[in-house]
């Protein structure tokens, strides 16, 4: 038997966030935006980090530095 998660079968996974609530205030969840726009993994990482960097639960400068690195990766990979 599966583990009981306590979730109703009618609850959307988009209504649940594990480990904080830094995406709850957005009109559309970053994951919805990423999927609906067919973004790549790295592009999705940038979207998630930019949405959370200045929110409680975000990682501030660390998120911005990771975004910078991910943008550099996108540029490098585009030049291949």
PDB file of N, CA, C and O in Angstrom, chain B, residues numbered from 101:
ATOM      1  N   UNK B 101       0.833  -1.190   0.000  1.00  0.00           N
ATOM      2  CA  UNK B 101       0.000   0.000   0.000  1.00  0.00           C
ATOM      3  C   UNK B 101       0.871   1.246   0.000  1.00  0.00           C
ATOM      4  O   UNK B 101       1.964   1.252   0.566  1.00  0.00           O
ATOM      5  N   UNK B 102       0.381   2.291  -0.636  1.00  0.00           N
ATOM      6  CA  UNK B 102       1.118   3.543  -0.693  1.00  0.00           C
ATOM      7  C   UNK B 102       1.023   4.309   0.607  1.00  0.00           C
ATOM      8  O   UNK B 102       0.136   4.068   1.427  1.00  0.00           O
ATOM      9  N   UNK B 103       1.936   5.222   0.780  1.00  0.00           N
ATOM     10  CA  UNK B 103       1.962   6.056   1.972  1.00  0.00           C
ATOM     11  C   UNK B 103       0.876   7.114   1.873  1.00  0.00           C
ATOM     12  O   UNK B 103       0.703   7.723   0.818  1.00  0.00           O
ATOM     13  N   UNK B 104       0.142   7.342   2.956  1.00  0.00           N
ATOM     14  CA  UNK B 104      -0.904   8.359   2.984  1.00  0.00           C
ATOM     15  C   UNK B 104      -0.240   9.715   3.141  1.00  0.00           C
ATOM     16  O   UNK B 104       0.414   9.973   4.152  1.00  0.00           O
ATOM     17  N   UNK B 105      -0.402  10.588   2.145  1.00  0.00           N
ATOM     18  CA  UNK B 105       0.201  11.913   2.196  1.00  0.00           C
ATOM     19  C   UNK B 105      -0.696  12.923   2.874  1.00  0.00           C
ATOM     20  O   UNK B 105      -0.265  14.043   3.151  1.00  0.00           O
ATOM     21  N   UNK B 106      -1.946  12.548   3.150  1.00  0.00           N
ATOM     22  CA  UNK B 106      -2.867  13.470   3.787  1.00  0.00           C
ATOM     23  C   UNK B 106      -3.469  14.462   2.816  1.00  0.00           C
ATOM     24  O   UNK B 106      -4.219  15.347   3.225  1.00  0.00           O
ATOM     25  N   UNK B 107      -3.155  14.331   1.543  1.00  0.00           N
ATOM     26  CA  UNK B 107      -3.678  15.250   0.530  1.00  0.00           C
ATOM     27  C   UNK B 107      -4.964  14.717  -0.061  1.00  0.00           C
ATOM     28  O   UNK B 107      -5.115  13.514  -0.276  1.00  0.00           O
ATOM     29  N   UNK B 108      -5.871  15.609  -0.317  1.00  0.00           N
ATOM     30  CA  UNK B 108      -7.114  15.254  -0.986  1.00  0.00           C
ATOM     31  C   UNK B 108      -6.807  14.924  -2.440  1.00  0.00           C
ATOM     32  O   UNK B 108      -5.872  15.473  -3.024  1.00  0.00           O
ATOM     33  N   UNK B 109      -7.594  14.028  -3.022  1.00  0.00           N
ATOM     34  CA  UNK B 109      -7.372  13.690  -4.426  1.00  0.00           C
ATOM     35  C   UNK B 109      -7.752  14.854  -5.337  1.00  0.00           C
ATOM     36  O   UNK B 109      -7.482  14.804  -6.537  1.00  0.00           O
ATOM     37  N   UNK B 110      -8.368  15.893  -4.795  1.00  0.00           N
ATOM     38  CA  UNK B 110      -8.771  17.059  -5.592  1.00  0.00           C
ATOM     39  C   UNK B 110      -7.790  18.224  -5.467  1.00  0.00           C
ATOM     40  O   UNK B 110      -7.964  19.244  -6.133  1.00  0.00           O
ATOM     41  N   UNK B 111      -6.773  18.091  -4.636  1.00  0.00           N
ATOM     42  CA  UNK B 111      -5.791  19.144  -4.445  1.00  0.00           C
ATOM     43  C   UNK B 111      -4.776  19.096  -5.581  1.00  0.00           C
ATOM     44  O   UNK B 111      -4.225  18.041  -5.894  1.00  0.00           O
ATOM     45  N   UNK B 112      -4.539  20.242  -6.186  1.00  0.00           N
ATOM     46  CA  UNK B 112      -3.531  20.327  -7.236  1.00  0.00           C
ATOM     47  C   UNK B 112      -2.147  20.394  -6.601  1.00  0.00           C
ATOM     48  O   UNK B 112      -1.965  21.028  -5.561  1.00  0.00           O
ATOM     49  N   UNK B 113      -1.201  19.757  -7.212  1.00  0.00           N
ATOM     50  CA  UNK B 113       0.183  19.848  -6.743  1.00  0.00           C
ATOM     51  C   UNK B 113       0.677  21.282  -6.789  1.00  0.00           C
ATOM     52  O   UNK B 113       1.588  21.644  -6.045  1.00  0.00           O
ATOM     53  N   UNK B 114       0.090  22.106  -7.653  1.00  0.00           N
ATOM     54  CA  UNK B 114       0.478  23.512  -7.748  1.00  0.00           C
ATOM     55  C   UNK B 114       0.035  24.317  -6.528  1.00  0.00           C
ATOM     56  O   UNK B 114       0.529  25.420  -6.298  1.00  0.00           O
ATOM     57  N   UNK B 115      -0.900  23.764  -5.745  1.00  0.00           N
ATOM     58  CA  UNK B 115      -1.368  24.443  -4.534  1.00  0.00           C
ATOM     59  C   UNK B 115      -0.507  24.101  -3.324  1.00  0.00           C
ATOM     60  O   UNK B 115      -0.706  24.648  -2.239  1.00  0.00           O
ATOM     61  N   UNK B 116       0.445  23.200  -3.511  1.00  0.00           N
ATOM     62  CA  UNK B 116       1.279  22.731  -2.409  1.00  0.00           C
ATOM     63  C   UNK B 116       2.717  23.139  -2.684  1.00  0.00           C
ATOM     64  O   UNK B 116       3.212  23.000  -3.802  1.00  0.00           O
ATOM     65  N   UNK B 117       3.383  23.644  -1.649  1.00  0.00           N
ATOM     66  CA  UNK B 117       4.808  23.931  -1.780  1.00  0.00           C
ATOM     67  C   UNK B 117       5.516  23.375  -0.566  1.00  0.00           C
ATOM     68  O   UNK B 117       5.155  23.678   0.571  1.00  0.00           O
ATOM     69  N   UNK B 118       6.510  22.570  -0.807  1.00  0.00           N
ATOM     70  CA  UNK B 118       7.298  21.976   0.262  1.00  0.00           C
ATOM     71  C   UNK B 118       8.519  22.860   0.502  1.00  0.00           C
ATOM     72  O   UNK B 118       9.232  23.201  -0.441  1.00  0.00           O
ATOM     73  N   UNK B 119       8.759  23.225   1.740  1.00  0.00           N
ATOM     74  CA  UNK B 119       9.969  23.984   2.066  1.00  0.00           C
ATOM     75  C   UNK B 119       9.857  25.471   1.845  1.00  0.00           C
ATOM     76  O   UNK B 119      10.788  26.079   1.316  1.00  0.00           O
ATOM     77  N   UNK B 120       8.775  26.069   2.221  1.00  0.00           N
ATOM     78  CA  UNK B 120       8.645  27.524   2.114  1.00  0.00           C
ATOM     79  C   UNK B 120       7.389  27.913   1.371  1.00  0.00           C
ATOM     80  O   UNK B 120       6.580  27.067   0.991  1.00  0.00           O
ATOM     81  N   UNK B 121       7.240  29.220   1.170  1.00  0.00           N
ATOM     82  CA  UNK B 121       6.078  29.710   0.432  1.00  0.00           C
ATOM     83  C   UNK B 121       6.464  30.847  -0.511  1.00  0.00           C
ATOM     84  O   UNK B 121       5.637  31.695  -0.846  1.00  0.00           O
ATOM     85  N   UNK B 122       7.736  30.857  -0.938  1.00  0.00           N
ATOM     86  CA  UNK B 122       8.243  31.955  -1.748  1.00  0.00           C
ATOM     87  C   UNK B 122       7.615  32.049  -3.141  1.00  0.00           C
ATOM     88  O   UNK B 122       7.790  33.072  -3.803  1.00  0.00           O
ATOM     89  N   UNK B 123       6.893  31.030  -3.614  1.00  0.00           N
ATOM     90  CA  UNK B 123       6.232  31.106  -4.918  1.00  0.00           C
ATOM     91  C   UNK B 123       4.728  31.328  -4.784  1.00  0.00           C
ATOM     92  O   UNK B 123       4.052  31.580  -5.781  1.00  0.00           O
ATOM     93  N   UNK B 124       4.199  31.237  -3.570  1.00  0.00           N
ATOM     94  CA  UNK B 124       2.752  31.288  -3.347  1.00  0.00           C
ATOM     95  C   UNK B 124       2.116  32.611  -3.771  1.00  0.00           C
ATOM     96  O   UNK B 124       0.950  32.621  -4.164  1.00  0.00           O
ATOM     97  N   UNK B 125       2.836  33.712  -3.704  1.00  0.00           N
ATOM     98  CA  UNK B 125       2.266  35.024  -4.005  1.00  0.00           C
ATOM     99  C   UNK B 125       2.169  35.357  -5.482  1.00  0.00           C
ATOM    100  O   UNK B 125       1.625  36.401  -5.843  1.00  0.00           O
ATOM    101  N   UNK B 126       2.683  34.495  -6.338  1.00  0.00           N
ATOM    102  CA  UNK B 126       2.677  34.785  -7.773  1.00  0.00           C
ATOM    103  C   UNK B 126       1.351  34.392  -8.414  1.00  0.00           C
ATOM    104  O   UNK B 126       0.709  33.430  -7.993  1.00  0.00           O
ATOM    105  N   UNK B 127       0.951  35.134  -9.421  1.00  0.00           N
ATOM    106  CA  UNK B 127      -0.268  34.842 -10.168  1.00  0.00           C
ATOM    107  C   UNK B 127      -0.169  33.478 -10.831  1.00  0.00           C
ATOM    108  O   UNK B 127      -1.146  32.731 -10.880  1.00  0.00           O
ATOM    109  N   UNK B 128       1.003  33.161 -11.338  1.00  0.00           N
ATOM    110  CA  UNK B 128       1.265  31.866 -11.956  1.00  0.00           C
ATOM    111  C   UNK B 128       2.553  31.322 -11.345  1.00  0.00           C
ATOM    112  O   UNK B 128       3.540  32.046 -11.211  1.00  0.00           O
ATOM    113  N   UNK B 129       2.536  30.056 -10.981  1.00  0.00           N
ATOM    114  CA  UNK B 129       3.721  29.427 -10.406  1.00  0.00           C
ATOM    115  C   UNK B 129       4.834  29.404 -11.458  1.00  0.00           C
ATOM    116  O   UNK B 129       4.556  29.214 -12.642  1.00  0.00           O
ATOM    117  N   UNK B 130       6.099  29.596 -11.039  1.00  0.00           N
ATOM    118  CA  UNK B 130       7.189  29.520 -12.002  1.00  0.00           C
ATOM    119  C   UNK B 130       7.172  28.229 -12.822  1.00  0.00           C
ATOM    120  O   UNK B 130       7.444  28.262 -14.022  1.00  0.00           O
ATOM    121  N   UNK B 131       6.859  27.102 -12.200  1.00  0.00           N
ATOM    122  CA  UNK B 131       6.844  25.829 -12.938  1.00  0.00           C
ATOM    123  C   UNK B 131       5.777  25.843 -14.034  1.00  0.00           C
ATOM    124  O   UNK B 131       5.993  25.279 -15.107  1.00  0.00           O
ATOM    125  N   UNK B 132       4.634  26.476 -13.780  1.00  0.00           N
ATOM    126  CA  UNK B 132       3.601  26.584 -14.823  1.00  0.00           C
ATOM    127  C   UNK B 132       4.114  27.395 -16.002  1.00  0.00           C
ATOM    128  O   UNK B 132       3.940  27.006 -17.157  1.00  0.00           O
ATOM    129  N   UNK B 133       4.749  28.531 -15.703  1.00  0.00           N
ATOM    130  CA  UNK B 133       5.311  29.394 -16.747  1.00  0.00           C
ATOM    131  C   UNK B 133       6.359  28.640 -17.558  1.00  0.00           C
ATOM    132  O   UNK B 133       6.373  28.705 -18.787  1.00  0.00           O
ATOM    133  N   UNK B 134       7.236  27.924 -16.856  1.00  0.00           N
ATOM    134  CA  UNK B 134       8.319  27.179 -17.505  1.00  0.00           C
ATOM    135  C   UNK B 134       7.753  26.123 -18.448  1.00  0.00           C
ATOM    136  O   UNK B 134       8.185  26.019 -19.597  1.00  0.00           O
ATOM    137  N   UNK B 135       6.799  25.350 -17.972  1.00  0.00           N
ATOM    138  CA  UNK B 135       6.218  24.267 -18.778  1.00  0.00           C
ATOM    139  C   UNK B 135       5.420  24.825 -19.952  1.00  0.00           C
ATOM    140  O   UNK B 135       5.570  24.351 -21.079  1.00  0.00           O
ATOM    141  N   UNK B 136       4.569  25.831 -19.705  1.00  0.00           N
ATOM    142  CA  UNK B 136       3.724  26.383 -20.767  1.00  0.00           C
ATOM    143  C   UNK B 136       4.528  27.061 -21.858  1.00  0.00           C
ATOM    144  O   UNK B 136       4.056  27.199 -22.987  1.00  0.00           O
ATOM    145  N   UNK B 137       5.749  27.490 -21.526  1.00  0.00           N
ATOM    146  CA  UNK B 137       6.589  28.160 -22.516  1.00  0.00           C
ATOM    147  C   UNK B 137       7.726  27.275 -23.028  1.00  0.00           C
ATOM    148  O   UNK B 137       8.631  27.755 -23.711  1.00  0.00           O
ATOM    149  N   UNK B 138       7.678  25.987 -22.698  1.00  0.00           N
ATOM    150  CA  UNK B 138       8.664  25.013 -23.183  1.00  0.00           C
ATOM    151  C   UNK B 138      10.109  25.477 -22.979  1.00  0.00           C
ATOM    152  O   UNK B 138      10.944  25.366 -23.877  1.00  0.00           O
ATOM    153  N   UNK B 139      10.385  25.999 -21.782  1.00  0.00           N
ATOM    154  CA  UNK B 139      11.733  26.467 -21.505  1.00  0.00           C
ATOM    155  C   UNK B 139      12.644  25.295 -21.169  1.00  0.00           C
ATOM    156  O   UNK B 139      12.193  24.256 -20.686  1.00  0.00           O
ATOM    157  N   UNK B 140      13.916  25.476 -21.428  1.00  0.00           N
ATOM    158  CA  UNK B 140      14.907  24.441 -21.117  1.00  0.00           C
ATOM    159  C   UNK B 140      15.127  24.373 -19.610  1.00  0.00           C
ATOM    160  O   UNK B 140      14.643  25.220 -18.858  1.00  0.00           O
ATOM    161  N   UNK B 141      15.856  23.366 -19.187  1.00  0.00           N
ATOM    162  CA  UNK B 141      16.170  23.197 -17.773  1.00  0.00           C
ATOM    163  C   UNK B 141      16.867  24.438 -17.218  1.00  0.00           C
ATOM    164  O   UNK B 141      16.468  24.965 -16.180  1.00  0.00           O
ATOM    165  N   UNK B 142      17.903  24.900 -17.906  1.00  0.00           N
ATOM    166  CA  UNK B 142      18.672  26.050 -17.404  1.00  0.00           C
ATOM    167  C   UNK B 142      17.814  27.310 -17.412  1.00  0.00           C
ATOM    168  O   UNK B 142      17.868  28.094 -16.465  1.00  0.00           O
ATOM    169  N   UNK B 143      17.032  27.518 -18.452  1.00  0.00           N
ATOM    170  CA  UNK B 143      16.139  28.680 -18.486  1.00  0.00           C
ATOM    171  C   UNK B 143      15.149  28.621 -17.326  1.00  0.00           C
ATOM    172  O   UNK B 143      14.847  29.644 -16.712  1.00  0.00           O
ATOM    173  N   UNK B 144      14.647  27.429 -17.028  1.00  0.00           N
ATOM    174  CA  UNK B 144      13.724  27.255 -15.905  1.00  0.00           C
ATOM    175  C   UNK B 144      14.381  27.577 -14.576  1.00  0.00           C
ATOM    176  O   UNK B 144      13.760  28.177 -13.699  1.00  0.00           O
ATOM    177  N   UNK B 145      15.633  27.180 -14.426  1.00  0.00           N
ATOM    178  CA  UNK B 145      16.369  27.506 -13.195  1.00  0.00           C
ATOM    179  C   UNK B 145      16.470  29.015 -13.010  1.00  0.00           C
ATOM    180  O   UNK B 145      16.298  29.519 -11.900  1.00  0.00           O
ATOM    181  N   UNK B 146      16.748  29.732 -14.089  1.00  0.00           N
ATOM    182  CA  UNK B 146      16.846  31.194 -14.027  1.00  0.00           C
ATOM    183  C   UNK B 146      15.507  31.790 -13.583  1.00  0.00           C
ATOM    184  O   UNK B 146      15.472  32.659 -12.711  1.00  0.00           O
ATOM    185  N   UNK B 147      14.417  31.328 -14.177  1.00  0.00           N
ATOM    186  CA  UNK B 147      13.085  31.833 -13.825  1.00  0.00           C
ATOM    187  C   UNK B 147      12.794  31.594 -12.351  1.00  0.00           C
ATOM    188  O   UNK B 147      12.374  32.513 -11.647  1.00  0.00           O
ATOM    189  N   UNK B 148      13.011  30.368 -11.874  1.00  0.00           N
ATOM    190  CA  UNK B 148      12.739  30.052 -10.464  1.00  0.00           C
ATOM    191  C   UNK B 148      13.574  30.916  -9.531  1.00  0.00           C
ATOM    192  O   UNK B 148      13.058  31.444  -8.546  1.00  0.00           O
ATOM    193  N   UNK B 149      14.856  31.065  -9.832  1.00  0.00           N
ATOM    194  CA  UNK B 149      15.729  31.832  -8.942  1.00  0.00           C
ATOM    195  C   UNK B 149      15.386  33.317  -8.933  1.00  0.00           C
ATOM    196  O   UNK B 149      15.404  33.942  -7.873  1.00  0.00           O
ATOM    197  N   UNK B 150      15.076  33.893 -10.093  1.00  0.00           N
ATOM    198  CA  UNK B 150      14.769  35.322 -10.141  1.00  0.00           C
ATOM    199  C   UNK B 150      13.464  35.614  -9.408  1.00  0.00           C
ATOM    200  O   UNK B 150      13.287  36.692  -8.840  1.00  0.00           O
ATOM    201  N   UNK B 151      12.557  34.648  -9.427  1.00  0.00           N
ATOM    202  CA  UNK B 151      11.282  34.825  -8.714  1.00  0.00           C
ATOM    203  C   UNK B 151      11.452  34.766  -7.202  1.00  0.00           C
ATOM    204  O   UNK B 151      10.654  35.360  -6.476  1.00  0.00           O
ATOM    205  N   UNK B 152      12.464  34.071  -6.713  1.00  0.00           N
ATOM    206  CA  UNK B 152      12.573  33.862  -5.269  1.00  0.00           C
ATOM    207  C   UNK B 152      13.707  34.614  -4.579  1.00  0.00           C
ATOM    208  O   UNK B 152      13.713  34.706  -3.351  1.00  0.00           O
ATOM    209  N   UNK B 153      14.664  35.154  -5.330  1.00  0.00           N
ATOM    210  CA  UNK B 153      15.896  35.639  -4.712  1.00  0.00           C
ATOM    211  C   UNK B 153      15.672  36.661  -3.596  1.00  0.00           C
ATOM    212  O   UNK B 153      16.423  36.675  -2.621  1.00  0.00           O
ATOM    213  N   UNK B 154      14.659  37.510  -3.719  1.00  0.00           N
ATOM    214  CA  UNK B 154      14.443  38.553  -2.715  1.00  0.00           C
ATOM    215  C   UNK B 154      13.259  38.266  -1.786  1.00  0.00           C
ATOM    216  O   UNK B 154      12.806  39.146  -1.053  1.00  0.00           O
ATOM    217  N   UNK B 155      12.771  37.035  -1.826  1.00  0.00           N
ATOM    218  CA  UNK B 155      11.645  36.633  -0.987  1.00  0.00           C
ATOM    219  C   UNK B 155      12.164  35.894   0.247  1.00  0.00           C
ATOM    220  O   UNK B 155      13.267  35.347   0.224  1.00  0.00           O
ATOM    221  N   UNK B 156      11.366  35.874   1.335  1.00  0.00           N
ATOM    222  CA  UNK B 156      11.744  35.013   2.454  1.00  0.00           C
ATOM    223  C   UNK B 156      11.865  33.574   1.938  1.00  0.00           C
ATOM    224  O   UNK B 156      10.971  33.090   1.243  1.00  0.00           O
ATOM    225  N   UNK B 157      12.915  32.920   2.259  1.00  0.00           N
ATOM    226  CA  UNK B 157      13.157  31.574   1.743  1.00  0.00           C
ATOM    227  C   UNK B 157      14.039  31.598   0.511  1.00  0.00           C
ATOM    228  O   UNK B 157      14.584  30.566   0.118  1.00  0.00           O
ATOM    229  N   UNK B 158      14.187  32.767  -0.105  1.00  0.00           N
ATOM    230  CA  UNK B 158      15.112  32.912  -1.223  1.00  0.00           C
ATOM    231  C   UNK B 158      16.530  33.009  -0.681  1.00  0.00           C
ATOM    232  O   UNK B 158      16.743  33.053   0.530  1.00  0.00           O
ATOM    233  N   UNK B 159      17.490  33.041  -1.586  1.00  0.00           N
ATOM    234  CA  UNK B 159      18.886  33.017  -1.147  1.00  0.00           C
ATOM    235  C   UNK B 159      19.653  34.265  -1.564  1.00  0.00           C
ATOM    236  O   UNK B 159      20.883  34.250  -1.612  1.00  0.00           O
ATOM    237  N   UNK B 160      18.931  35.351  -1.867  1.00  0.00           N
ATOM    238  CA  UNK B 160      19.569  36.643  -2.113  1.00  0.00           C
ATOM    239  C   UNK B 160      20.667  36.610  -3.158  1.00  0.00           C
ATOM    240  O   UNK B 160      20.482  36.138  -4.279  1.00  0.00           O
ATOM    241  N   UNK B 161      21.815  37.129  -2.751  1.00  0.00           N
ATOM    242  CA  UNK B 161      22.967  37.235  -3.654  1.00  0.00           C
ATOM    243  C   UNK B 161      23.362  35.872  -4.221  1.00  0.00           C
ATOM    244  O   UNK B 161      23.760  35.785  -5.382  1.00  0.00           O
ATOM    245  N   UNK B 162      23.260  34.817  -3.431  1.00  0.00           N
ATOM    246  CA  UNK B 162      23.603  33.475  -3.925  1.00  0.00           C
ATOM    247  C   UNK B 162      22.741  33.107  -5.126  1.00  0.00           C
ATOM    248  O   UNK B 162      23.248  32.585  -6.118  1.00  0.00           O
ATOM    249  N   UNK B 163      21.430  33.379  -5.041  1.00  0.00           N
ATOM    250  CA  UNK B 163      20.555  33.117  -6.192  1.00  0.00           C
ATOM    251  C   UNK B 163      20.978  33.954  -7.396  1.00  0.00           C
ATOM    252  O   UNK B 163      21.011  33.450  -8.519  1.00  0.00           O
ATOM    253  N   UNK B 164      21.302  35.235  -7.171  1.00  0.00           N
ATOM    254  CA  UNK B 164      21.705  36.108  -8.284  1.00  0.00           C
ATOM    255  C   UNK B 164      23.003  35.622  -8.927  1.00  0.00           C
ATOM    256  O   UNK B 164      23.145  35.673 -10.149  1.00  0.00           O
ATOM    257  N   UNK B 165      23.939  35.157  -8.122  1.00  0.00           N
ATOM    258  CA  UNK B 165      25.196  34.630  -8.671  1.00  0.00           C
ATOM    259  C   UNK B 165      24.957  33.344  -9.457  1.00  0.00           C
ATOM    260  O   UNK B 165      25.593  33.108 -10.484  1.00  0.00           O
ATOM    261  N   UNK B 166      24.039  32.519  -8.970  1.00  0.00           N
ATOM    262  CA  UNK B 166      23.695  31.305  -9.719  1.00  0.00           C
ATOM    263  C   UNK B 166      23.022  31.665 -11.037  1.00  0.00           C
ATOM    264  O   UNK B 166      23.282  31.029 -12.058  1.00  0.00           O
ATOM    265  N   UNK B 167      22.157  32.680 -11.026  1.00  0.00           N
ATOM    266  CA  UNK B 167      21.525  33.153 -12.271  1.00  0.00           C
ATOM    267  C   UNK B 167      22.595  33.616 -13.244  1.00  0.00           C
ATOM    268  O   UNK B 167      22.560  33.276 -14.427  1.00  0.00           O
ATOM    269  N   UNK B 168      23.541  34.392 -12.743  1.00  0.00           N
ATOM    270  CA  UNK B 168      24.629  34.885 -13.591  1.00  0.00           C
ATOM    271  C   UNK B 168      25.380  33.712 -14.221  1.00  0.00           C
ATOM    272  O   UNK B 168      25.674  33.733 -15.416  1.00  0.00           O
ATOM    273  N   UNK B 169      25.687  32.698 -13.429  1.00  0.00           N
ATOM    274  CA  UNK B 169      26.389  31.523 -13.937  1.00  0.00           C
ATOM    275  C   UNK B 169      25.537  30.787 -14.977  1.00  0.00           C
ATOM    276  O   UNK B 169      26.049  30.353 -16.009  1.00  0.00           O
ATOM    277  N   UNK B 170      24.250  30.650 -14.703  1.00  0.00           N
ATOM    278  CA  UNK B 170      23.358  29.959 -15.639  1.00  0.00           C
ATOM    279  C   UNK B 170      23.227  30.721 -16.959  1.00  0.00           C
ATOM    280  O   UNK B 170      23.146  30.105 -18.022  1.00  0.00           O
ATOM    281  N   UNK B 171      23.207  32.027 -16.901  1.00  0.00           N
ATOM    282  CA  UNK B 171      23.180  32.843 -18.133  1.00  0.00           C
ATOM    283  C   UNK B 171      24.478  32.633 -18.911  1.00  0.00           C
ATOM    284  O   UNK B 171      24.461  32.494 -20.134  1.00  0.00           O
ATOM    285  N   UNK B 172      25.596  32.610 -18.198  1.00  0.00           N
ATOM    286  CA  UNK B 172      26.880  32.353 -18.858  1.00  0.00           C
ATOM    287  C   UNK B 172      26.880  30.972 -19.516  1.00  0.00           C
ATOM    288  O   UNK B 172      27.406  30.809 -20.617  1.00  0.00           O
ATOM    289  N   UNK B 173      26.290  29.979 -18.846  1.00  0.00           N
ATOM    290  CA  UNK B 173      26.174  28.648 -19.442  1.00  0.00           C
ATOM    291  C   UNK B 173      25.329  28.687 -20.711  1.00  0.00           C
ATOM    292  O   UNK B 173      25.688  28.083 -21.721  1.00  0.00           O
ATOM    293  N   UNK B 174      24.206  29.400 -20.655  1.00  0.00           N
ATOM    294  CA  UNK B 174      23.340  29.509 -21.844  1.00  0.00           C
ATOM    295  C   UNK B 174      24.087  30.134 -23.018  1.00  0.00           C
ATOM    296  O   UNK B 174      23.967  29.678 -24.156  1.00  0.00           O
ATOM    297  N   UNK B 175      24.852  31.173 -22.735  1.00  0.00           N
ATOM    298  CA  UNK B 175      25.632  31.838 -23.790  1.00  0.00           C
ATOM    299  C   UNK B 175      26.671  30.882 -24.359  1.00  0.00           C
ATOM    300  O   UNK B 175      26.807  30.754 -25.575  1.00  0.00           O
ATOM    301  N   UNK B 176      27.395  30.218 -23.482  1.00  0.00           N
ATOM    302  CA  UNK B 176      28.425  29.267 -23.927  1.00  0.00           C
ATOM    303  C   UNK B 176      27.836  28.128 -24.749  1.00  0.00           C
ATOM    304  O   UNK B 176      28.384  27.751 -25.785  1.00  0.00           O
ATOM    305  N   UNK B 177      26.721  27.586 -24.281  1.00  0.00           N
ATOM    306  CA  UNK B 177      26.099  26.471 -25.000  1.00  0.00           C
ATOM    307  C   UNK B 177      25.501  26.915 -26.337  1.00  0.00           C
ATOM    308  O   UNK B 177      25.466  26.137 -27.291  1.00  0.00           O
ATOM    309  N   UNK B 178      25.031  28.162 -26.407  1.00  0.00           N
ATOM    310  CA  UNK B 178      24.485  28.685 -27.664  1.00  0.00           C
ATOM    311  C   UNK B 178      25.567  28.866 -28.718  1.00  0.00           C
ATOM    312  O   UNK B 178      25.293  28.842 -29.918  1.00  0.00           O
ATOM    313  N   UNK B 179      26.794  29.046 -28.259  1.00  0.00           N
ATOM    314  CA  UNK B 179      27.917  29.267 -29.179  1.00  0.00           C
ATOM    315  C   UNK B 179      28.517  27.975 -29.699  1.00  0.00           C
ATOM    316  O   UNK B 179      29.398  28.014 -30.558  1.00  0.00           O
ATOM    317  N   UNK B 180      28.061  26.823 -29.200  1.00  0.00           N
ATOM    318  CA  UNK B 180      28.615  25.539 -29.661  1.00  0.00           C
ATOM    319  C   UNK B 180      28.196  25.235 -31.082  1.00  0.00           C
ATOM    320  O   UNK B 180      28.571  24.197 -31.627  1.00  0.00           O
TER     321      UNK B 180
END
